[in-house]
Amino acid sequence: MKCGALAVSAAVLVLGVACATSARDGFEEPEKKPEPGFVTDGGRADEPSGEVYGHSDTVLYVVDTKTHAVREIGPFQGCTHVADIALDESSAIYASTGAELFLIENGSGRCTRIATGTFPNSLSFVPAGTLEPGKETLVGYQGSAYVRIDPATGETTKVGELGGGFESSGDLVSVRDGKSFLTVKGPDCADCLVEFDPKTGALVKNWGPLGYADAYGLAFWGGELYAFTEGGEVVLVKLDGDKLETTLLTVPNAPADLAFRGAGSTTIAPTGDVK
């Protein structure tokens, strides 16, 4: 279980600069951004570049999904010991410290506290309509138990079980019209990547070992996964048929003690070939 006593992992979702006036569960919801992609002359949506986010317990990072360049945004301002982040469809970043939930500004790392409670390991949003009609839901895993979380109170409700003898080891990510993934530990697995059903939390497929230990952050864009490890590594993961292929990305000027704690990406990221 990552971060010992901290009960969170998954992804501190990144907050856009603008905020809307509509409310989600008692706090202000950020303005919705246009969906990724644009229509070409041929009428087909082109797959754009985007951004996925990772973090240590004190610093926010971003990866350009076109160039795979990793960049430090800067230290969190107003929150410490960040255990995980989760992004909604507007790319608003929600960050958990285990006992508090914050909104994080994408470009600065500035934190605004929105709730207190107990937030679990492996934190993410699932797309609208998955668990609630027309609405995204904040979810996570407590060991092998799949739970939904009220972001206003931190109250958790069990949805189902992962099964297969596995339990969460780090983080999860879910994409509209695509698949949902989780890093796990279990039988013959240090850190394995599995696919799960976001409606029930049940195991769908074990893709096998990542080859890197303690993958505490997981994000997705355009058919590629990004794993962020406690060892300070950012790993690009591609699924080719039934095989899992990994490439280590460079983190420029990384401190010697860099340890990633979580990651996140929008729930409407392009799916690429992974559907």
PARONU-222437 format. One record per residue (C-alpha): residue number from 1; residue in one letter; z, x, y. Coordinates in pm, 1 decimal. Layout:
// PARONU-222437
nr rest w u v
NUM a Z X Y
...
This chain:
// PARONU-222437
nr rest w u v
1 m 0.0 0.0 0.0
2 k -95.9 156.0 328.2
3 c 147.0 261.3 598.0
4 g 453.8 204.6 382.3
5 a 660.6 -62.6 550.5
6 l 378.1 -189.6 761.7
7 a 231.7 -499.6 609.2
8 v -107.0 -481.5 766.7
9 s -452.3 -336.2 714.5
10 a -799.0 -452.3 786.0
11 a -937.5 -442.3 1120.9
12 v -797.9 -463.6 1492.6
13 l -1070.2 -676.5 1637.1
14 v -1225.5 -555.2 1955.4
15 l -1192.4 -765.1 2270.3
16 g -1491.0 -814.4 2499.3
17 v -1429.0 -759.3 2869.0
18 a -1495.3 -1121.7 2959.8
19 c -1263.3 -1402.8 2853.4
20 a -1341.8 -1769.4 2810.7
21 t -1129.2 -2069.6 2895.7
22 s -1133.9 -2227.3 2550.5
23 a -820.4 -2170.8 2344.7
24 r -780.4 -2072.9 1979.0
25 d -437.3 -2154.4 1838.3
26 g -252.3 -2120.8 2164.0
27 f -417.0 -1817.9 2326.7
28 e -726.9 -1758.5 2532.6
29 e -1042.7 -1704.6 2329.9
30 p -1292.5 -1443.1 2453.2
31 e -1636.7 -1545.7 2566.5
32 k -1885.0 -1576.0 2281.1
33 k -2149.5 -1306.1 2276.4
34 p -2510.8 -1362.6 2165.6
35 e -2566.7 -1320.1 1795.0
36 p -2698.9 -980.9 1683.1
37 g -3074.9 -950.8 1661.6
38 f -3370.1 -1060.7 1871.5
39 v -3698.2 -1232.6 1788.5
40 t -4006.3 -1012.8 1769.6
41 d -4366.4 -1118.6 1837.3
42 g -4395.7 -1198.3 1469.3
43 g -4109.6 -1444.9 1493.8
44 r -3877.4 -1242.2 1271.0
45 a -3532.3 -1140.2 1387.9
46 d -3523.2 -765.3 1436.0
47 e -3210.9 -589.5 1314.2
48 p -3042.4 -428.6 1616.4
49 s -2802.2 -145.0 1640.9
50 g -2440.4 -239.9 1681.9
51 e -2089.5 -104.7 1679.0
52 v -1808.6 -97.5 1426.7
53 y -1457.2 11.4 1512.8
54 g -1193.8 223.7 1343.9
55 h -857.0 351.9 1458.0
56 s -562.4 576.2 1393.8
57 d -218.6 441.6 1479.8
58 t -267.3 549.2 1842.2
59 v -642.1 593.5 1914.6
60 l -947.6 363.1 1897.3
61 y -1286.9 490.3 1771.6
62 v -1634.5 337.9 1755.0
63 v -1941.7 409.4 1538.2
64 d -2297.6 346.2 1659.2
65 t -2461.9 177.6 1360.0
66 k -2810.4 303.7 1450.2
67 t -2730.4 673.4 1492.3
68 h -2408.1 676.0 1285.0
69 a -2247.1 873.3 1566.7
70 v -1867.2 847.1 1579.7
71 r -1705.3 842.6 1923.3
72 e -1346.8 827.5 2044.9
73 i -1285.6 543.8 2292.1
74 g -934.3 656.0 2375.0
75 p -564.9 594.1 2316.9
76 f -430.2 241.7 2285.0
77 q -268.2 135.2 2611.2
78 g 30.2 -94.7 2576.2
79 c 69.0 -93.8 2197.3
80 t 171.0 172.2 1945.6
81 h 169.4 220.1 1568.5
82 v -139.3 1.3 1523.0
83 a -171.0 -75.6 1153.3
84 d -500.2 -263.7 1143.8
85 i -762.5 -445.6 1344.8
86 a -988.2 -745.1 1282.4
87 l -1291.6 -863.0 1479.4
88 d -1408.5 -1220.1 1520.5
89 e -1769.1 -1329.9 1569.4
90 s -1757.0 -1241.8 1940.4
91 s -1638.8 -888.2 1852.3
92 a -1298.1 -953.7 2007.3
93 i -1054.2 -703.2 1856.0
94 y -722.0 -827.6 1723.8
95 a -474.2 -551.4 1642.3
96 s -159.4 -572.0 1434.6
97 t 142.3 -347.0 1440.4
98 g 295.1 -535.0 1147.8
99 a 529.9 -739.8 1366.5
100 e 305.6 -807.2 1668.8
101 l -54.9 -914.1 1726.9
102 f -254.4 -786.2 2025.0
103 l -596.7 -833.8 2180.4
104 i -765.5 -499.4 2247.3
105 e -1030.5 -432.1 2511.0
106 n -1332.7 -277.6 2340.1
107 g -1413.7 -19.9 2603.5
108 s -1067.3 94.9 2702.3
109 g -817.6 30.6 2421.1
110 r -597.4 -172.7 2656.9
111 c -359.9 -402.0 2462.7
112 t -241.1 -754.5 2544.6
113 r 25.3 -901.7 2316.9
114 i -51.6 -1254.6 2199.8
115 a 190.6 -1320.6 1913.2
116 t 479.2 -1194.2 1704.0
117 g 526.0 -1246.2 1331.6
118 t 468.5 -1069.1 1000.9
119 f 108.0 -970.1 943.9
120 p -17.1 -854.8 601.0
121 n -202.9 -554.9 468.1
122 s -583.0 -595.0 475.7
123 l -649.7 -802.1 786.7
124 s -983.6 -962.8 875.7
125 f -1148.9 -1280.9 993.4
126 v -1371.2 -1478.3 757.0
127 p -1671.3 -1662.1 904.3
128 a -1647.7 -2010.9 1048.8
129 g -1655.5 -2280.4 780.2
130 t -1524.3 -2055.8 502.4
131 l -1169.4 -2192.9 500.6
132 e -1171.8 -2424.6 803.7
133 p -1458.1 -2648.5 923.4
134 g -1634.7 -2493.4 1220.2
135 k -1366.4 -2230.8 1270.8
136 e -1305.4 -1868.2 1178.3
137 t -984.0 -1790.9 991.4
138 l -765.6 -1480.1 1000.5
139 v -692.7 -1366.6 643.8
140 g -547.2 -1076.9 450.2
141 y -407.6 -959.1 118.2
142 q -41.4 -911.3 35.5
143 g -80.7 -703.2 -279.0
144 s -306.0 -923.9 -492.6
145 a -229.0 -1246.9 -303.1
146 y -499.1 -1371.0 -65.9
147 v -344.4 -1538.1 238.8
148 r -449.8 -1704.9 560.5
149 i -261.0 -1622.7 879.2
150 d -184.4 -1830.4 1186.0
151 p -253.4 -1579.3 1466.7
152 a -24.0 -1768.1 1704.9
153 t 285.8 -1750.7 1483.3
154 g 214.2 -1496.3 1210.3
155 e 286.3 -1761.4 946.2
156 t 103.4 -1694.0 617.7
157 t -19.7 -1944.2 359.7
158 k -134.1 -1834.8 14.3
159 v -493.2 -1924.1 -69.2
160 g -542.3 -1753.9 -408.1
161 e -522.2 -1436.0 -617.8
162 l -757.6 -1138.1 -646.1
163 g -710.4 -1099.3 -1022.4
164 g -836.0 -829.5 -1258.4
165 g -513.7 -631.6 -1224.5
166 f -618.8 -513.4 -877.0
167 e -439.1 -524.9 -543.7
168 s -541.1 -437.3 -191.2
169 s -525.8 -69.0 -107.1
170 g -648.3 -84.0 248.6
171 d -885.0 -329.9 413.6
172 l -1136.1 -610.7 379.7
173 v -1445.7 -731.3 563.0
174 s -1643.5 -1056.6 548.4
175 v -1983.6 -1146.6 696.7
176 r -2153.5 -1480.6 754.5
177 d -2441.8 -1543.0 509.8
178 g -2344.5 -1217.9 338.9
179 k -2078.1 -1078.8 110.5
180 s -1708.9 -998.7 140.2
181 f -1558.9 -663.3 38.1
182 l -1213.5 -515.7 -18.0
183 t -1076.5 -171.9 -106.3
184 v -839.2 -186.6 -403.7
185 k -621.8 5.6 -645.1
186 g -580.3 -95.0 -1007.5
187 p -686.5 -14.5 -1364.5
188 d -888.0 310.0 -1362.0
189 c -927.0 281.1 -983.8
190 a -781.0 496.3 -710.6
191 d -972.9 343.5 -423.5
192 c -1248.5 117.6 -552.9
193 l -1476.1 -112.8 -357.7
194 v -1480.8 -470.8 -483.6
195 e -1658.2 -786.9 -379.9
196 f -1447.4 -1102.0 -350.0
197 d -1494.3 -1473.8 -286.0
198 p -1369.5 -1545.0 69.5
199 k -1300.0 -1909.9 -18.0
200 t -1055.4 -1825.6 -298.3
201 g -981.8 -1453.3 -273.0
202 a -1092.0 -1406.6 -635.0
203 l -1264.1 -1091.8 -762.3
204 v -1642.9 -1121.8 -791.4
205 k -1754.8 -766.3 -873.4
206 n -1611.6 -415.3 -894.5
207 w -1857.5 -171.2 -737.9
208 g -1654.7 126.4 -856.2
209 p -1473.7 423.5 -699.1
210 l -1552.8 520.0 -340.8
211 g -1485.2 885.0 -417.8
212 y -1248.2 906.0 -120.8
213 a -877.0 825.6 -135.3
214 d -679.5 591.0 88.1
215 a -964.3 400.0 252.2
216 y -748.5 202.6 493.4
217 g -1031.5 72.3 711.5
218 l -1350.7 -114.0 616.7
219 a -1635.9 -242.7 835.3
220 f -1993.0 -367.8 780.5
221 w -2326.1 -371.5 965.5
222 g -2687.3 -413.2 855.7
223 g -2629.5 -374.0 481.5
224 e -2404.4 -68.3 519.9
225 l -2028.4 -36.9 487.0
226 y -1806.5 205.1 677.2
227 a -1484.8 326.1 515.3
228 f -1217.0 497.8 725.9
229 t -962.8 706.3 533.3
230 e -610.7 833.6 585.5
231 g -759.4 1182.9 556.2
232 g -952.0 1128.5 881.9
233 e -1289.1 1070.7 713.2
234 v -1554.6 815.5 807.5
235 v -1768.0 737.4 503.4
236 l -2101.2 553.8 513.6
237 v -2137.4 339.0 200.7
238 k -2470.3 202.8 78.2
239 l -2515.3 -35.0 -215.0
240 d -2831.5 42.0 -410.8
241 g -2883.8 -199.2 -698.3
242 d -2560.8 -167.9 -895.3
243 k -2484.1 175.8 -754.3
244 l -2261.0 281.5 -469.0
245 e -2378.6 575.8 -256.3
246 t -2165.3 751.6 5.5
247 t -2235.0 986.2 297.2
248 l -1964.0 1157.6 501.7
249 l -2009.3 1113.8 878.1
250 t -1899.2 1369.0 1136.0
251 v -1605.7 1289.1 1365.5
252 p -1656.6 1518.2 1669.2
253 n -1347.8 1700.7 1796.5
254 a -1127.3 1528.4 1541.5
255 p -762.2 1637.3 1558.3
256 a -636.8 1815.3 1247.9
257 d -389.6 1536.5 1176.5
258 l -632.3 1246.0 1224.4
259 a -542.3 958.7 990.8
260 f -733.1 631.2 1011.7
261 r -529.3 312.3 965.3
262 g -787.2 35.1 987.5
263 a -1132.0 -80.2 1096.5
264 g -1330.2 -389.3 1182.8
265 s -1666.9 -545.8 1260.6
266 t -1796.2 -882.9 1377.4
267 t -1820.7 -1164.3 1121.9
268 i -2182.6 -1224.1 1228.3
269 a -2304.8 -868.5 1169.6
270 p -2660.6 -847.3 1029.2
271 t -2652.6 -850.5 648.7
272 g -2953.5 -628.2 584.5
273 d -3033.5 -622.7 212.7
274 v -2673.3 -701.9 113.2
275 k -2668.8 -1081.4 76.4
